[in-house]
Amino acid sequence: MWSILMSVFLAALSALSNPADAVAVIGISAGVNNATGERPFRHDINELYMSGPAWDLFILSLREFQQVDQNDPLSYYQVAGIHGLPQAPWDGVVGQGASPGYCVHGAATFPTWHRPYVALFEQILWTHAQSIAQDYPLSQRDSYVTAAQSLRMPYWDAFNSPTLPLAASSPNITVNGPNGTRTFDNPLYKYTFHANEGGNRFPADNWLSQFPWTVRHWDSANQQSNIIEVNAELEHQYDAVLPLIYKLFASETDYTKMSCTTSSGNSIENVHNLVHNAVGGNGHMTDTVIAAFDPIFWLHHTNVDRLFAMWQAINPQSYVVPTTNTVGNYAVPKGFVETADSSLLPFHSDNGTRFWSSNGVRSIRTFGYAYQDVMDWNTNQSTLAGNVRANINRLYAPTVTTRQPRRYSSASNTEPPGAHTESSHMTSTLRSNESERQWTIAVQVRRSAHQSPFLIDFFIGTPPSSPSAWSTAGNLVGSHAQFIASNLDLTHLDGSQSALSHGEVSLTHCLLSNVERGALADLEPDSVIPFLTRSLNWRARDMEGCELDLGSLAGLSIAVGSQIVRAAKIPDGFPTYDEMEMYANVTAGRPGGWERRAA
């Protein structure tokens, strides 16, 4: 069997239609100081917004990019399609797998595969900007040409700014163009498929095939994306996810565990998944095979690359080791052992003879960009790591109150006496990242346990009766997001045998809230275990707002644990996390409840 899989994989590598015409993903050299290594920044979208020439060029270039004929390999449509549908060869690489798209999920190369993918997008965007800048009148041309040279893809840090960027929230946008002020459809708000070039070409069984453009939390009553609902979901997840981001940086030093959901509960892929599902709802961002058509995908994945670069700066010695890909995709068969030298298909590093590998994309210098949080020139490794740790502490472990909590009242029959949660932004206010004991829900479930994306929501007390209200419930603790393709054929893909997916949801913020209210004495196990045993509940729902039977989710295991966190010993250092202690009796006896097994 293994020889057959290898033959298929090698066939995919060799199936190049016109190698000499391949797209070389080489990044951008303009604006790079070859002597010092200084490179233009990928900026926070909220800082770039309305900032002048760079902002104007970014929007105009993205708009022009989206208007390119969908049959062009360098069109927005085809570049987005690399990630999934319409399951077609790109740049001559013919896939052999049953899964749509070349995208890597649930595998150790998740961070490295997406690096050249975003670099390709950025490279094309930059090329559009160069020609647009030349069209400005002479009085403005120099400033726009200069801005075009250093233009890079911006990022949206949903873990620090848990609402959609204002720039991506309005159907229309106004910029200064070569012919003066212009207002047009906002290319960050949606992508419109070209009806005269085949439309979206999605299979009819994907319900989003009926839409001529991308949507987020589609409101059928008002026939529009519901941006208010997007922001409400993001804000309600903030307190449960921020401690995970910080712990990922502070305690995870192993690349494999950091990389993906099949390796560890607290991975960069795990927190990334939650943003996809919160933004998409019943729309495109929630489905792996069509998510990249939503323009917000590119801002989100630029940030994922930024987080990866920050992690690399403080863990330079740990990287890709031989790991079995238990998921597979359009080009890589399930069961293939990936190494740091394995090809990241379909991205060529030249005009057709070589592909990028994880080793090849290890440094962000390769593609000619930088992040302000990872300034790696005119410094040494030790100083760089210290600077990045300081940035992480500033961004994800605030030591002062930076946001005010939003308090939600709940009906008396929805939570136990005295129990309470507060939804938005308690982590900063209650300083849960500084708590000496952190509490976590550990989740395990088969990746394809259901035929479409789903979430497992956790509550203190009884959830609202309607699943559509769970994502913004006053007693919501947080959620585990399963970011997969829709309409999986489970008759051919045995969900009970698919890869196990792991995740974590932080409990500390809601427990601290109850300590503050007097419902809990402290965060010690003697107080917390009885409280959670009687008050912690969980439910599962699909992205249409329908409740799922917990018993039907193969491999589901819900556990609660805590760990002691010891203060950093040096300025701008990280705390140390003791080993997690699990408590079987909190969830035992309920659907998915974890039971301690004898060694």
N, C-alpha and C positions, 0 to 999 in steps of 0.2 A: 504493500500500500504506500509506504513512504517513497519508494522509487517512482511510483505513478505520480504522486504529488510533486515530487521534484521535477519530473519531466514536464508537467503542466506549468510549473513556475518558470522553468528555464525557457519554455516556449514563449511565455509572456515577455520575458526579457529580450528575446531575439526577434519578436514580431514588430519590427520597426518598418513602417511603410516607406519613409523617405528620410533616412538618418541624417543626410546632409542638410535637410531643411528643418531639423528639430529646433524647438524653442530653447535657447540657453538661458537658464535662470541664473543670472550673474550679479544681480543686485544693482546698485547705483554707485558709481565712483565720483560723480560730481559733488563738490562740497567737502570731499574727504581730504584731510591733511595727511599726506603719506609720510611726512617726517615725524609727526607727533602721534598719529593715529586718531586725532580728533575727527568726529563725524557728526553730521546733522542729526538732530534729535527727532524721534517720533514723539510728538507732543500729546498731552492730554487734550481730548476733543473739547473739553469745556474751557481750556485756555486758548486753543486755536480759534474757537468760535468768534466770529466778527472781529478778528484781529488785524485785518488788512489784506494785503496782496496774497499772502500764503493761504488765507481762508478762502478768498475768492477763487483762487486757482484750484484748490482742493475740490470745491463744489462743482466748478465748471468742468474740471477734468473727470470727476466721477459721473457727471451727467453725460458727457461725451462718450465715455467708456460704456455706459449703459445703452447708448444709442447705436453702437457698432452692430452690424449685421450678425444675427445669431449663428450663422453658418461659418463665421470667421473664428478660427481657434483662439484668437486673442480678444474675443468679445467677452463682455461681462457674463453673458449667458453660458458660454462654454467653460470659462474659468470657474464659475460657480458650480457648473455641472461636474467638474472633477471630483467634487466631494461626494456625489451620489448620482441621482438621476440627471440625465436620461440614460444612464448606464451605457455609455458609448466610449470607444477608444479616444484618447486625447494624446496628441503629439506622437502618434504612431505606436503607442503602447497598447496592445490588444489584451484585454483582461480575459481570464478564463474562469474566474469564480462566479458563483451564483449571486453573491451579494452585490448590490448596486454601489458603484463608486469606489474610488481608490482610497478614501479617507481611512485613517487608522484610529480606531477607538477600542478601548479595552485591551490595549497592547502597550508594551514598554516604549515603543517609538511614537506614541501619541504626541509628546512635546516636540520631538525632532522632525516628524513628518510635516507638522503644521508650520514649521519655520520657513522652509522654502516655498510653501504654498502662499503664505502671506507675502513673502518677498517677491513672488511672481506677480501678485496683485499690485503691489507697490511699484514694481518696475514698470508695469503697463500704465498705471496711473501717472507716474512721473513723465513718461513719454508723451502722453496727451498734454500735460502741463507745459512742456517746452514749446509746442506749436501755438498753444493758446496765448502764452505770454508774448509771443512775437506780434500778435494782432492788436495789442494795446497801442494807443496813440503815443507819439514820441515823448510827450511830457510825462507819461507814466511807465513807458516801456522798460526803462532800466530797473526800476524797483520791482516790476513783475518778473523780468528775466532773472534777476538775482534771487527772488523768492522761489521761482520755479526750480532753479538749480539745487536748492537745499530742501525742497519739498519731500516729505516722507509721510507715511501713513500714520494718522493719529490713532490713539487708543482710548477706550472707555473703561475706566476702572470701576466696575459695578460693585466692588467690595469696599470702595472708599466713597463712592458717590452712588448710592443705591436707588437712583431713579434714572430713567432714560435721559440722555443728554437732550437739552432743549433743542439742539440743532437737529435731532432725529425725531422730534415729537410733533412737528407741524407739517401739514400736507404741502405747504408752499414755502418758498424761501427767496430772499432777496440778496443779491450780491452786486458788486461793481464789475461789470463785464467790459470787454474791449469797446463796446458801443454805448457805455453808460450803465446806469442802474437797471437791473433786470429782475423780474419776479417770475418764477416758473415752478413746476412741480418739483418738490424736494427729493433729490436722489438719495438722501439718507432716510427718508420716511418709507419708501417702498421702491421696488423694482417692478416695472411694467413689462411683461412678456410681449414679444413682437408678434401680433396676430397674423401678420402677412408672411411670417417666416416660420410658421409651424406652432406658434403659441408656446406653452410650457412643455409640451410633449410628455407630460406625466401619464402614467397608466390610469385608466378610468376608475380603478378601484381605490385610488388615492383621492379622498374627497376634496382636497385642495386643487385637484386638476381643473375644477370648474372656475377657479379664480384667475382673472387676467393679470393680476398683480399680487405681490406678497402682502400678507396681513399678519397682525399681532392681536391676539385675543379678539377674534372677529366677533363683532356685535351684529347679529343677524337682524335685530329689530331696527337698528339705526343704519345698517349697511355700511359699517366702517370699523376700523381698528379701534379698540378701546384702550387708549393710552393711560387713562386713569386707572384701569384695572392692572395694567402692566406695572405701573409705579407702586400700586398698593401691594402687589405680590412681592416685588423686590424689597420694599421696606419691611414687610412682615418676615422676610427671611434673613434680614441683615444681622440680627443679634445671634442667630444660630450659626451663621457662616463665618463671621469675622474671627471668632476664636479659632476656627479651623484653619483659616489662612495664616494666622499668627503661629499656631502650633506647627504647621507645615514647615515654616521657615525656621522656627526655633528648635525643633526637636528631630526633624527627619533629615538624616544625613545620607541616606541610601537612595541613589537615583531610581532604582527599580520600584521601590515602595512609593516614592514621590510621584512617579510617572502616571499611573493608571489605576482604574478601579478593580482590575483583576489581581493586583498585587497588594493593595492596602486600602483600608477604609478612608484614611485621610490623605487623598492624593490630589494633585492639581486637576486631574480629570473630574474628580468627584465634585469639587466646588464649581468647576466650569459647567458641569451638567445642570446644576441648579439654575444658573443664569439663563441657559437655553430654554428650559421649561417655563421659567417665570416670565420671560419676555414673550415667548411664543404663545403660551396658552393652547388654544386650538388652531394656532397658525403655523407658519412655516418654520420658525426657529426651533420648534419642539421636535421636529422630525429630522433625523440625521441625513437622510438622502436628499432633502430639499432646503435645509437650513441655510446653506451658503448663498441662496438667492436673496435673502433678506440682507440689506446693506448693513444692519447692525451687527451681523455675524463678523464682519471684517474688523470693526472696532473692538469687538469682544475678543477675537482671537489675536489681535495685536497686543491686547493686554495680557492674554494668557502667555504669549511669547515674552512679554516684559517680566511677568512673574517668574517664568522659567529662567530668564537671564539673571534675575536677582538671586534666585536659588543657586544657580551655577557659580555666581561670584563668591558665595560663602561656602560652597562645597565643590571646589574645583577638581578634587581628586576622584569623585564618584561620577560614573557615567554608564552608558549602555553596556551591559554584559549579555552573553548569549541567553535568550529567553524565548520560550515557546509562545508563539502567537496563537492563542486559543479561540480567537474570533474570526480572523481572516477578512478579506475584502475582495474587490473585483479582480485584483492582480496577485494578491498573496494568499495562498491556500491556508485554511485552518490547520494548525499543527506545524507550520513552518518555524524553524528556529531562527530568530532574528539576532543579528550581531551588530556591532557598531559599524561594520563594513557592508551591511546589507543595503540594497538599493531602495531609496525612497521614491517609489514609482508614483507618478510618471515624470518626475522632474529631472531634466538633463542639466548637467553642469557644463556642457559644451554643445556643439552643434549636432550631436547625435551619437557619439561613441561611448559616453559615460553618463551615469546617473549620480545624483547626490546620494551620499550616505550619511548616517548619523555622525560619523567622524568628520565628514566634510563640512557639516553645518554646526559644529560644536560651538564656534565663536560667532557672535553677532557682527564682528568686524568683517566677516566674509561677504556680507551683503550691503555694507556701507551705511549702516544706521547705528544709532545709539539711543539710550534712554537717559533722562536726567538723573534717574535713581541709580544708574550703573555707569558712571563716567570712568572708563577704564584706561585713560591715557594720562601721561605724566604722573604716574603713581606706581606702586608695587602691589603685589597680590595681598599682602597683609593689610595695607592701608585701604585698598579697595574693599576688602571684606568688611573692615570696620566701618567704612562709610556706608556701605549697603545695609549693614545691621542697624546703623543709626536711622537710616531712611525707613526701614521696616518698623522699627519702634515708633517712629514719628507717625507713620501712616496707619499702622494696624494694631498698635498697642498704646493708644493715647493715655497719658497720665493725668490729663485734666478733662473736665466735662466739655465736650465739643458739640454734643447734640442733646437736645432735650427729649425726655421720654414722652411718648404719646400713650396716654392711659386709655384703656378700653374697659368699660363695665360689662359684666356678663350676667345673664339671668342666674338667679340663685340655684336653679337646678342644673346648671351646666358645669359646676365645679364643686369640689368638696369645701366644707366650711373653712373660710379663711384663705383658701388657695387662690392664687391670682397670677396672671401673666400680664405683661405690658408689651405691646407689640413693638413699636418702632424705636430703635436706637437706645436700648438700655445698656448695651455693652459698654459704651463710652461713659454713660452717666454713673452706672453702678460699678464700673471698673472690673467687670468679670474676668478680663484677661489677666488681672493682677491677683485674682483669688488664689489662695494657697492650695486649694483643692478644686480641681476641675471635674465636672461630670459630663458624661458623653453617652449618647445612644449609639450603639454599633449595629449596623444593618448589613445583612447578607441576603442576596436573592439571585436566582438565575437571571442572566442578562436578558434572555428571551422568555421570561416567565409569563409574559402577556404578549399579545400580537401587535401591540402599539405602545408608544411612550406612556409612562404612568408615574405617579407619585405616591409615596407613603407619607402621610401627614401625622404628626404627633401632637397630642394635646394634654394639658393639665385639666382634668375634668372631662365631662361629656362633650363630644363635638356637636356642632349645630346639626340639625336634622337633615339639611340639604347639603350634599357634597359640593355644590357650587359656592357655598359660603365658607368652606374649610380654609381656603388659601388666605383669607383675610380675617379669620375668626379671632376674637379677642383672647382666646385661650390657646391659640396655636403656639407651639414651641418652635417648630421648624419642620422641614420636609427632606425626604430623600428622593432625588430625582433619577428616574431611569430614562436616559436619553438614548433612544433606539429608533429604528425605522418603523413606520406605520405599516399595517397590513402584512405583517410577517406571516408567511405560510407555515404554520406550526405542524402541518402534516408532513412537510419535508424537513423542516428545521425543528428538531425535538427540543422544545423549551426546557424539558426536565434534564437534558444533557448539555445545554449550552453553558458557557463559561459562567462561573460565579462572579457576581459583581458585589463590591464592598463599598460601604459608605459610613459616614458618621454625621451625627447631628448634635450640636452642643446643647446641654441642658443648664449650664451654669447660670446664664442670665435670668431664667425664670425662677430658679431656686433662690438666687440672691434677692429677687423681687419679693419672694415670700418670706425670706428672712427679714427684709426691711419692713414688711407688714406685720411681722409677728406670728405668721403661720408656721414658720420653721425656727427652731432655736439656733441652728448653725448649719454648716455644710458637711458635718461629719456623718458617716454612714448610719450611726444609730438614730439620727434624726431623719435623714433623707430616705433611707430604704423603706420604712413604713409609709412615709408620705407618697413616694412614687408607686409603691405597690397598690395603694388604694386610688391613686389619682391619675397615673399615666395611662393614656389610651392612644391607639393608633388605628388609622383607616387607610385604605388604598382607593385611588380614583384614577380614571383615565383622563385624557385632556379634553374630553367632551363634558366632563363633570359628572360622569356616571360612577357609582361606587363599584369597586371590584371585590370579589370574594377573597378574603385574605388566605383562605385555605387552598385557593386555586393557584397561588403564586409559588411555583416550584422553588425549593431551596430557601424559602423565607426563614430568617432567624433574626430575632430582635433581642438585643441584650443591653444591659446598662452597666456602666463601669465608672470608676473614678481613679484619679491619679493625683498624687502630691506634686505640686509645682514649687520649686525652690528658686528664690530670687537670684538674679544675675549677680555675679561676683565682681564684675568690672563695669565701668560706665559704658553705656550703649551695648552692653552684652545681652545675651539671651538667658532667660531662666532655664533651669533643667527640669525635665519631666520624668518622674519615676514611672516604673512599669504600671500599666493599667491593671487594676483589680476589678474583676467581674463579679456581679451579684445575681446569681441564677434565680433567686426567689422573687425578684421584682417582676419578671415577665413570664415565669414558668406557668404552664397550664392554660395559656391563652394562645390564639392563632399566631404562629410564628415565634412564640415565647421560647427563649433559650433555656436549656437545661444543662447543668454541668455534667459532663460525662466522666466516668471513672477512667483513670489513666490505664 
